[in-house]
Amino acid sequence: MALDLKHSPLGYFRYFYDTLGNQLIFNIVLSVFLGLLDGLGLALFIPLLQFVNESGGAGNADAMGGLAFVVKAFGLVGLPLNLVTVLGFMVLVFVIKGLLNYWLSMEQIDLRQRYMIALRMKQIEDLDNLSYQGFLRLDAGRIQNAVTAEVGKNIQAMIQFLGTLKSIIVLISYIILAFIANWQFAFFIIAGGALSNFLYKQITESVKATSIEISRRGNLFSGFIIQAIHAFKYLKATNHFYEFSSKLKTVIDEVVKLNRKIGRWQSVTGSTREPVIIFIVAAVIIIQVNFMGSTLGSILLSLLLFYRALNGLVLVQMSWQGFMQNLGGLQSISDLKVLMHKEREIQPELKFGEFTSSIELRNLNFAYNSKPALTNINMVIPKNHTVAFIGESGSGKSTLANVITTLLRTTDGNLLVDGKNIYDYNLDSFRTHIGYISQDPVIFSDSVYNNVTFWAERTAENEERFREVIRKVSLVEFIENLENKEDTVMGDNGILVSGGQKQRISIARELFKRVDILILDEATSALDSQTERFIQDSIDELQGEYTMIVIAHRLSTIKNADVIYLMDKGQISASGNYEQLLNISERFQKMVSLQHV
């Protein structure tokens, strides 16, 4: 798919062609044949029947103008020109046209499905390739709106675009046949049609701009909805939801007004098209008969063709306006694609192998938008050792962990894993070695088993592995007491289970993954003391089996760490084990005394 959207008919064609490829071309070819048959079906049969009815007089053949070759074609193939052969020809043309129309319709159904699948898969790929730093810079509401509402608009836009192409091809076939029949009449009609199209161009541009604005409002609305869902408990408990909902209502009102504006323009164009067509036809007939000496009979065929052609022009204009109505969806997804492409994570192909020795940070620095967050960090984390990062909020603990997981890329300095620069390797292959457990555990609306195994196939080996990890995190009794055991569905974000159970399930998931490195980012800070003790016991049992990085406010959780790093304003102010820090750091002593550890 084209990276950006060029606002021209060719640009729109390229946008769809990059996804649909030659199938789009084949669809257009079918439309060409269908258009020619449609033109023949109307343009030739009435004059032919009139010719037969009047016993084949030469004057009637002349009245057909340049289309008289059809009459001669009957003689060339040895068919008598009579009512039976003409009607038989009519039936044949319409049968072929019906078959082509069915074929074209099925092709367009297939195109819509292919386009939707390609669009969805590309969005998933873009999300997968998006860097974490890029994600932080993007608007979550914009992403959600693009992958939901705007996809529907894209599909509708593609349907309208194909409809416009089909109508244009039918229109062109009528115009060509009309020119063959009477080129002067055709010329005047085309000039009138071009004039009417010019009159409606401003309306089409207004619909285009309004459609793009509706998509922008949709991004804003989705952002507010995400915030309302995440903050629902607070908004409900404090009775702020009513005030917050006013923001949603404002956006809804704006979208209603914009949609009404589009509807008003559609009503104007729909109600004035036909009177304009009739006016153009009437004016051209008067000019031809009164000023150019044509007879009404000589222009009758062209009149019939061009009345249908001008109706075809109406279909083209209406389809195009429908396309413009959904153009905001194309623009929204195209704009997001450009942003995500700029923020994509480009990785080397070289795969990282087994983690065997240590993680080392040398003179490491990191900045958010030029604002220093980590300064001159030096440390070594041996394999299967436990280190802890402590310090006030904003001291750089989580940032440091995110650098170690390679979610954030260092500004300068070195991040070495087993003595090698980790950025020389495919970062995803390194991240498979990492388990991440945060203060807000990630729980999916699915069964306990699927949450722990991440939808692994239920083989005997995987089920044994599942039972092994739930024993390690003390979940056996909890699962046994559930109505459907490990098949119990946990609800949206684990709403049906307690915080401690969710945390243990999230730990079990990382253990099932067979990771080497466990990151625990404030994993117990939101738990009560008893639950914290259970989680701490689980963590203590894992010590020595995994390389563990623990970020904590509560010092009770890091008493057994091999090394504790005391962070202050992005720097390491002191380090050592628990007893060593008590002896060398007054700041650590004060933290311990305040928490009565």
SULGI-V50638 format. One line per field, one symbol per residue. psi: psi as a letter, one per 30 degrees, with the letter a starting at -180 (. if undefined). A space follows every 50 residues. Layout:
# SULGI-V50638
psi->???
This chain:
# SULGI-V50638
psi->kkelkkileeeeeeeeefefbfeeeeeeeeeeeeeeeeeeeeefeeeeee eeegghkeeeeeffbfgffeefeeeeggkkjleeeeeeeeeeeeeeeeee eeeeeeeeeeeeeeeeeeeeeeeeeeeefkleeeefflkeeeeeeefdef eeeeeeeeeeeeeeeeeeeeeeeeeeeeeeejeeeeeeeeeeeeeeeeef eeeeeeeeeeeeeeeeeeeeeeeeeeeeeegeeeeefghfeeeefeeeee eeeeeeeeeeeeeeeeeeeeffeeeeeeeeeeeeeeeeeffgglleefge eeeeefeeeeeeeeeeeeeeeeeeegfeeeeeeeeeeeeeeegljkklfk kkbkjfdlkkkjhkkkkjhgjkekkhkklkjlkglklkklllkgfgeeee efeefgekkkelakjkkhgkjfffljeefefffkkkjlejkjklialeee eefhhlkileeeeeeeeeefeeghgeeeeffkegbfgkkfljhhffllee eeeeeeeeeeeefhlfkkkjjhfgfglleeeeeeeeeeeeffkffljkjk kkejfffgegkekkkjkjhgljflllaeeeeeffjeeeeeeeeefh.
